[in-house]
């Protein structure tokens, strides 16, 4: 629950910053000077781009949470029993061993969203965040029956 509160607080703070930047952009546009107009346009575009990223990250987190709840109800969540370093990070060798097993499971069942979810967790434990995110996006797409976007890089 603490993560949700932190995320909500940061999202609200970002929206406030977006609003302040947009207001400043409008004020710069109203100067009528070429430099002011250019900076005003940029100041209006940046909050739009930021809001787009915030929206997509919020959807991603919500959809991943939905999959977590479903797997938890099925009793299929991967156990967090890997050894950790004194700093709290997952031991790299243990994470690599689990990753190899999860990758093999996913290769055997490429259309099972549960396998892709577990692979995403294994990528995350192995500190490969971009692949973890792509694997989770694939798990969400498979779960929701949406077409899976193929990229040049394969997640498995």
N, C-alpha and C positions, 0 to 999 in steps of 0.2 A: 504494500500500500504506500510505503514511503516513496517508492519510485514514481508512482502515479502523481503524487502530490508535487514532487520535484519537477516532473515533466510539465504539469499544469502551470506551476509557478513560472518556469522558464518560458513556456509558450506565451503566457500572458505578458511577461516582460518583453518578449520579442514583438508582440503585437503593439505594445505601447511604443517601443522604439520605431517600429514601422510607421506608426501614426505621426510621431514627432518628425521623422525624416520626410514624410509626405507633406506635412504642413510647411516645413522649411522649403520643400520643393515648390510648393505653390507660391510662397513668398518670393522666392528667387525668380519664378516665372513672371510675376507681376512687376518686377523691376524694368522689364522691357529691354535691358541691355543684352547683347549677344552672349556674353560670358555667363550672365545670370540665367538666361533662358536655357543655355546648354547644361549648366549645373542643375537647374530646376528639373529639366527633363530626366537627367540621370537620377536625381533624388526621388523622382516619382517611379522610375523603372525599378530601382533596387528594392523597395518594399514589395512590389509585385512579385519579383523573383523570389525574394525571401519567403513571402506568404505561400507561394507555390511549393517550395521545398518543405516548409513547415507542414502544410496540408498533406503532402505525400508521405512524409515521415510519420505523421500521426496515423494515417491510414495503415501504413505498414505495421506500426506497433500495435494498433487495434486488431488487425487481422492475425498477426503472430500470436497475440494474447488469446484470441479465439481458438486457435489451433492448440495452444497450451492447455486451455481448459478442456477441450475435447479429448486430447490424449490423456490428460490426468484422470478424466472420468472413466476412460477405458483401461487405465492402469498401464499405459504404454509410454509414459515419460521416461527418458533416459535418466538413470540414477546418477546423482552427483557424488560419486564415491571415489573420485580420482585423488591421488595424493597431491598435496599442495606444497609449494615452496614456503619458507618462513614469511615471505611477503604476501602470501595468499593467492598467488597465481597457480594455475594447474601445472603440474610437472610435465615438462615438454615430452619426455619419452613415453609417459603413460598416455598422454593425449594423442601422440602419434600412433600408438598401438590401437587405441579405441577408434581413431580415424580410419585406419586400414580396415578394421572390421566393418565400420559403417559404410565405407565406400563400396566394399564387396556386397553388402546387403542391398545397397542402392543400385548397383550394376545388375543384380539378379532380379530386382523388382523396380524398374525405372518409372513405372506409372503409379507407384504407391506414395502418396503424400507423406505418410508416416516415416518412410525411409528417408525421404528428402529432409524432413524436419530433423530427424536424428543426425543426419549428415551435417546439417547447418549447425547444430549444437557442437558436433565434433570439430568442424572448421573453426568455430568460435573458440573452443578450448585449445585448439592448435594455434590460435592467434592469427588466423587468416580471415579478417573481417570482411573484405570484399567478396570472397567466395562464400562465406557464411551467409551474407545478405542475399546473394544470388540463389543459393540453395533454398533459403527460406522463402524467397519470392516464388520459386518453382513449387515449393510445397503448398503455398497459398493458392497458386493458380490451379494446381492439380486438385486440391481440396474443393475449390469453388467450381470446377469443371470449365475453367477458362482456358483458352489456348496458351500454351507455354511458349514464351519468347525464346528463340534459340539465339545464342550469341556466339561469337567466334571462339570464346573460351568456354569450355565445358566445366560444369561444377563438379562432376564426379571424376 
